[in-house]
């Protein structure tokens, strides 16, 4: 009986290590896709943009592999407590990472539509913003691999910096469109890029919150979110509606 139990524990540990490895690979590819998509945007590199779009298929394939392995492991090993939390978190995390890959792909697809915009002032800020987002993604996934709750908390705190970047870029592009109407279409594409980056930052914090729960068994306290143009508009509309009521 002892030998059987030892074998079961060893098999579960092997499955768990393989699972962590797949998630790490998937996260690394998503992070690389983001950086490559932004490089393609900055340089107008259509070939690199196409590589990002094509590479998203591998991220999707890894997501499917993780899902299959996770369900199989839960069914065969019947993990309990901490291990079960990690299994469930893995399913959620790969879904989030896949979404990050999709955002990178969407940025890459816009490169061909924006070949006149690299002189716009927002581009350098977008590049800085993307570097910060990539670091958040990297650290969020590192916190999962290392089961590091403190690092997970630091990721959520730093997301406010991404929101601040987004606010700055939003103001810059709106001003640019007002002063240069002929570039409205290109500027609108850049606004979508900025919004994609902002959403990636949110997804990194979602991963960090899941990691915190896996490690501590407790929900992370609600984090302070940076104010965005959208949130201000919603607040303004709510105030107007209240006054009308």
Buried (B, 14 or more C-beta within 10 A) or exposed (E): EEEEEEEEEEEBEEBBEBBBEBBBBBBBBBBBBBBBBBBBBBEBBEEBBBBBBEBBEBBEEBBEBBBEBBEEBBEEBEBEEEBBBBBBBBBEBBBBBBBBBBBBBBBBBBBEEBEEBEEBEBBEBBBEBBBBBBBBBBBBBBBBEBBBBEBBBBBBEBBBBBBBBBBBBBEBBEEBBEEEEEBEEBBBBBBEBBBBBBBBBBBBBBBBBBBBBBBEEEEBEEBEEBEBBEEEEEEEEEEEEEEEE
